[in-house]
Amino acid sequence: MGKVIGIDLGTTFSAIASLDDMGNPEVIPSIEDNRKITASVIYVDGKNAIVGDKALDYIVDKPKQVITETKRQMENDVVYSIDQGKWTKDENLTESFTPAQASSLILKKLKDYTSEVTSAVITVPAMFAESARQATLEAAKMAGIEVIELINEPTAAVLHYASLPGVEVGGRVMIYDLGGGTFDVTIAEVKNKKVDVITSRGDKYLGGKDFDVEITKLMNKKYKEKHNVELDLNNNKEYIKKAEDVKKNLSVKEKTSVQINGAKGSFDIEITREEFEESIQTYLEKTKMLIEETLESSGMKPSRISQTLLVGGSTRIPAVVQSITKLMGKPPVKGVNVDEAVVCGAAVYAGLKTEDKSLNKKQQEALAQVELTDVCNFFMGTLALVNDPNTNRQVMANTTIIKRDTKLPASVTKRYFTIHEGQEEIDCSVTQSEGFEDNVEFVNVIHKELLKLPKNRPAKQPVDITYSYDSSGKIHCLFTDVESGNKHEIELKPHTTKELDKQIKEVEKIIVE
Amino acid sequence: MLRSIIILLLFFSFSNISFGEQKTLTSEELGKTFEKLKFKKALQKNYKRTQEDKFKDFLKKFRPFLIFIFIMIVFSISRSLKNESKKEEEEIDDSSDSTIQKSIERFKKKKEGEEILNEIDNPKSLKVKVEKEKIENILSYVIKGKGIINIDDKLLEKDNNLAKFSIYVFDTTDSKNKIPLTSNSEGWHDEEYILSNSREMKINYGEGFWTWTPIFYFPEFVLVPPYKGKRKIEFKIYATSLNTKFSKGAAVVKNKKIKTDKTYLTISETMEIQYEEPGYEEFKEFADDVNERTVQLGLALAYSDGHMDQREINIIKDWVDTQYHWSMFDYLSDDDEKSKDKQNKEKIKFSFLLKNTYDQLRDNRLSLSGIIKDLNTKATKVQKYDAIQLLLNIAGSDEKLGIKEDQLLNKTARALNLDIEQFQKMKNTAIASIENIEHSEQINESVFGIVESMSNAEKCKLLRKEYTRWNAQTNNSNENIKIKAKKMVELAAELRKKYKC
């Protein structure tokens, strides 16, 4: 019998947790250094890979061989080139890794922290696009982990908060999840251990990593003031590592100093908390905008939010807490380890999704009261010809089938009609967008195929389109020509293509330390 | 009362008669209504509705119990209504502080209940009314029907109990000259481009609408009378045999003896509307003026940075060509030879206009306010959006957006009284494909449509909306849009910081 496992696959740190015999989530530490969180950093040397904090040791001497921020690339069609030392769109590279391959190495490392890891719940940012979710599933497959379900990070976190004994969480709560690479804000209704997610918003390019970059800019400015020469920020991951240390220090101190090596030698640079906070103001402004938008879209004012729950390492920054306090009118709750909330929630969710017979009595009791309802984080639609009232012309537009924030599981059927007499096929496009969009340019077509229709029919033949969205965010689409019964069925899941098999074989050859 | 309504709803569903007045309708809801009435043809090719097939199957299975259920329901309704009216009367008697208004309301409710029961016993012939409502968020004229569709069964037999229902719209402001309205909007006209809609419907004995039920609708934008101002509009519904043809909005019955084409019933409703835009006759009259003003506006935008790029001029030339191919009422135009002649003349005229306007711009003699005033008088909303789209295309044609171009765009959209949110959406689409946006604080504000007259709170809210819009595009599969979106997100955040939002 496999263990009940949850995995937080983060931008800067990753973690693995399981349910203990009492049904409580427990983060599993690394065997080597007993640390509960593992740096999402990979050092690659031929057929060997080192994952975690030890990989950071190579960031100064062999920076090109160190892969970082993989999660931010999950939705992109890129590879990490060891030769170039960066993520690139170049094809036919001799030594390269897709984001899914790189993530699979991190998953392999986490898997080795304990035995009997066969399946797991893996967390993803709420606003992770379909392509990024598919890449995460592929990464798990490459690592030999069967994914029970993907769960949104803020949802996992609130589930942990709600199921935690001794922490009183209730009413309408806001989950403020500021991690290393992404920011999510979620509003949920919590009653006892029952969690109903109402809505989520997010920024995929906002996190602690961006703050590190701002610190490197401060370092550069000060170095230039002293030596009149700029630091080579583009090609030195060492500065980023030092910036991260500065950021951590400034969360507890008013100022800190760091030794920087540049073209004109080394120099001790002092950075104050005030300077740092000023440098990240635009990022904090983004978090404010997302909170305002989330509140407005759910028709709520800050006063109606009973608690703000913090998740993610970047919430340790005092300016973050001050910003939340000012906007929400009360300070956020500091009840749990912000680095572990997501992975613990994932383990709880894995327990919920595990058959009772695989759980002991205590585990069953602990999970008996826990319930979760999530929502669809995207508008799902299809492309169709519609009348544009502004131009009075027929235009190709995106039409919505499932609205954002629809409770999951959901299934919606809408009827469309053929356009021309004798039309022999229709376009089965599945679109996804974060906001309501009719503009074809502004939606992602995540699947496109044609449905063949019978010949010689008049126009206006009905075609039913059904989208079903299960609680884990898996989408099933069915295009049916009503008269003939011809169907085109789409299940969005990782494809067992030759390309994927090839990638799996490549990863299998790599020994992960 | 609620119980009664639920029972009534069940009753009408079982007996295949629609019930339930809807205030805000979607095409889906309309679809449901038609489904209940067994309409064979689809509502409109690009609109959607849900299926009720499963429910129908369920109904079929339970048909044998219908009579029993019917008796039970009528009994329940009568008892329920009687009980409620009795209870209400008692409440009025007991309540010493009840107001006259409350009594009137109760009287009305009682009256409504009686009317429904009365209608079940004495159904009236079909009558129609027209109301303005939103369908799929588009303001529309909704034609609703109520009453029994009285058509002789024998007449319907040859078409397997099917009848064709058609609707035409006439301008009857001049009672001596009834004008059928025209349309070139796909799906909203017949073969002669007369504004219409039609569908086949199976008619069983005693079928009809027990309450005001949507039968047809026309989006407001497809209904264009000949002239601006107060107009009388007649909506005329025909029920005919399936092969009956129409000409200029009237049924053409060719062979009265064999009755293969026959009009079974006609019914109409007239409403008065205040049409604020130029009508189609005025559209034709002003078309050239509007096109000329639009071209001048385009040239002004192209010249706003002090010089004119050939790519910008090409966009204007292409637009002129498109206008004379896409003319809204092309189908009324002369034969090909004459059209060619006309096109040549237009080309000469526009060449002269381009040269003349360029000279005016160079000498700073072109009056933009005059152009805007003319467009506001003579252009339809569609033409104004067309003009703005042209300006956006020109702005993006040289792959960079300058502050003067952007400011002129914003000013023009506001002066033409366009919906600013819609304009901003159009602008964002254009911005997504423009490679360079001039670097200055002024353009940062202008590109989001911020104007000085806005309060700080308005600016902050607008920036938040724009941030949200662009943030959603940071995972666009089009790399150019993604890059642009990331830049716009940064700009919005920086401005929010500046305004201390």
Interface residues (C-beta under 8 A of the other chain):
Chain A: E75 M127 A129 S131 A132 R201 D203 K204 Y205 Q281 T282 Y283 E285 K286 K288 M289 L290 E292 E293 A384 L385 V386 N387 P389 N390 T391 N392 Q394 T399 T413 K414 R415 Y416 F417 T418 I419 S433 E434 G435 E437 N439 E441 F442 N444 V445 A459 K460 Q461 P462 D464
Chain B: E28 G31 K41 A42 Q44 K45 N46 Y47 K48 R49 T50 Q51 I138 S185 E186 G187 P219 F221 V222 M328 K381 V382 Y385 D386 Q389 Q422 K425 T429 A432 L463 R464 Y467 T468 R469 N471 A472 Q473 T474 N475 N476 S477 N478 I481 K486 V489 E490 A492 A493 E494 R496 K497 C501
